[in-house]
Amino acid sequence: MSQAAKIRLYLDQPLAKAQTLSLERDQANYLFAVMRLSIGAEILVFNGRDGEFLAEVVEANKRAGRLLCREQTRAVQLPPDLWLIFAPIKKARTDFIVEKATEMGAARIIPVQTEFTNSERIRQDRLQAHAIEAAEQCGGTFVPEVSDLMRLDRLLAQWPEDRQIIWADEARVGVAVAFAGPQHSQKWALLIGPEGGFSPRERASLSRLPFVTPVSLGPRILRADTAAVALLTLFQSHLGDWHDPT
């Protein structure tokens, strides 16, 4: 495999051996103007569904181009059926949460509006682009969907009861970490609150729901972005695809 094949590119197109792929202008500019690839160069491509393929540049210019799929290098590796629910914070830190959730194996990312959420709007398309870029950089073959912002109460009102929520409860700070959940479940979600925590009304509502399990994240108060990474790590270590059941 050539040195250039270290470049990975997400393409929202069907991938198969001998498939020809057309590049959009931004993709062509990146490969041929920024990375200075030329005809015959090889890159890795993936679409989140068909796995990863080695592709060769067969047409190159800064405004367009074509690739030819040569062979599959990896099958798609699906993450656990895991959603991350979080309240958006400052722009760069929200970007960080989306990037790290992608790297750590979230299948869906859901920003929610809570009573104490600082941000009232997000750019869903920009956050989805961050998820794609994170998958390109970390070697992933799956890209999680980033949902548009929705109110937490509305999300919970339509919640599927077969999906368990693990809630990082800020009121449990100082308690030793006791990470647990129904071991039989195959569908999960992790819930991280806003910087100001959940309101008393939200806490009461969460506490009444039978599919919500509160957990501690240890003896120190964590920032929202740190809490997201910590909870994802705990989940993957105990219940996810880092966990060795033997």
Secondary structure, 3 states (H helix, E strand, C coil): CCHHHHCEEECCCCCCCCCEEECCHHHHHHHHHHCCCCCCCEEEEECCCCCEEEEEEEEEECCEEEEEEEEEEECCCCCCCEEEEECCCCHHHHHHHHHHHHHCCCCEEEEEECCCCCCCCCCHHHHHHHHHHHHHHHCCCCCCEECCCEEHHHHHHCCCCCCEEEEECHHHCCCCCCCCCCCCCCCEEEEECCCCCCCHHHHHHHHHCCCEEEECCCCCCCCHHHHHHHHHHHHHHHCCCCCCCC
